[in-house]
Amino acid sequence: MDLPDGFTSHIAHVNGIELHYVRGGSGPALLLIHGFPQDWYEWRGVMPRLTSMHTVIAVDLRGVGESEAPQTGYDAPTLAEDLYQLVGELALDRVTIVGHDIGGWVAYAFARSHPARVSRVVILETLLPGIEPFDKLDIDVPMWHAEFHMIPGLPEALVAGRQVAYFGHFFEIGTRGDDVITEEDVQHYAAAYGDAAHLRSAFEVYRAIPANIAFNSAHTDAIDVPLLLIGGDHVFGPVMDAVADNLRSHFGWSDVTVSVLTDGRHYVVEEMPDDVAELIVGR
């Protein structure tokens, strides 16, 4: 896929692996973290909207796309450490961390581990492991896949060679129409998890949920980094206020706000790039 105008592709050596990222623009830094089953390309519609005032960096998490796919390190704190070292390698100061879906777990872990390096956190369309209502959902969306992905070896065996069909299912139920994520886009995402090592990484992230729950449960000290939770009103939007209340009451977050995107589903970054871009920059 072609890069958006003004962006360049790079590989950094951080935390013992090769990590791929795309960079453009200038100004205060924004670090964009994709969800499942996606890579940096998820942000293609948002990135050009941000470059007039920001340095924009969209990453491939370890095990995804052009990043290396090691055997271990798929818990959110380790994925966050990859990105923390990338921020250091790029000589960036404080950054705004933006994560969608599983990328939101990584954004949260980054802020908890390195709050002094974070100016703001934006988490889109996900719940946080171990933070209610993570395991007490009252939403009209099937969530069977998380437990399926946690089964050792089985998802790889069943999905290998069928990435287009499998990933396409999530995009079909998670968007408002066929024009949001096209057939060509699905092919791109399938290629990002095309070989055995990269496909395995997609499921290892879910197998690390117990480790993420333990990490989040252990971090309840006060934190004053501004946190914005964004949800589509057809998926996680209706429960975001409950998440925010729990973060304030039990997890030490003093500055949590919520925004619900009207008529948004799960893949709001691609459905509503203008709205998402405005919320990221705080306008």
Stockholm file with secondary structure:
# STOCKHOLM 1.0

chainA/1-283         MDLPDGFTSHIAHVNGIELHYVRGGSGPALLLIHGFPQDWYEWRGVMPRLTSMHTVIAVDLRGVGESEAPQTGYDAPTLAEDLYQLVGELALDRVTIVGHDIGGWVAYAFARSHPARVSRVVILETLLPGIEPFDKLDIDVPMWHAEFHMIPGLPEALVAGRQVAYFGHFFEIGTRGDDVITEEDVQHYAAAYGDAAHLRSAFEVYRAIPANIAFNSAHTDAIDVPLLLIGGDHVFGPVMDAVADNLRSHFGWSDVTVSVLTDGRHYVVEEMPDDVAELIVGR
#=GR chainA/1-283 SS CCCCTTCEEEEEEETTEEEEEEEEECSSEEEEECCTTCCGGGGTTTGGGTTTTSEEEEECCTTSTTSCCCSSCCSHHHHHHHHHHHHHHTTCCSEEEEEETHHHHHHHHHHHHCGGGEEEEEEESCCCTTSTTTTSCCCSSCCTHHHHHTSSSHHHHHHTTCHHHHHHHHHHHTSSSTTTSCHHHHHHHHHHTCSHHHHHHHHHHHHTHHHHHHHHHHCCSCBCCCEEEEEETTTTGGGHHHHHHHHHHHSCBSCEEEEEETTCCSCHHHHCHHHHHHHHHTC
#=GC SS_cons         CCCCTTCEEEEEEETTEEEEEEEEECSSEEEEECCTTCCGGGGTTTGGGTTTTSEEEEECCTTSTTSCCCSSCCSHHHHHHHHHHHHHHTTCCSEEEEEETHHHHHHHHHHHHCGGGEEEEEEESCCCTTSTTTTSCCCSSCCTHHHHHTSSSHHHHHHTTCHHHHHHHHHHHTSSSTTTSCHHHHHHHHHHTCSHHHHHHHHHHHHTHHHHHHHHHHCCSCBCCCEEEEEETTTTGGGHHHHHHHHHHHSCBSCEEEEEETTCCSCHHHHCHHHHHHHHHTC
//
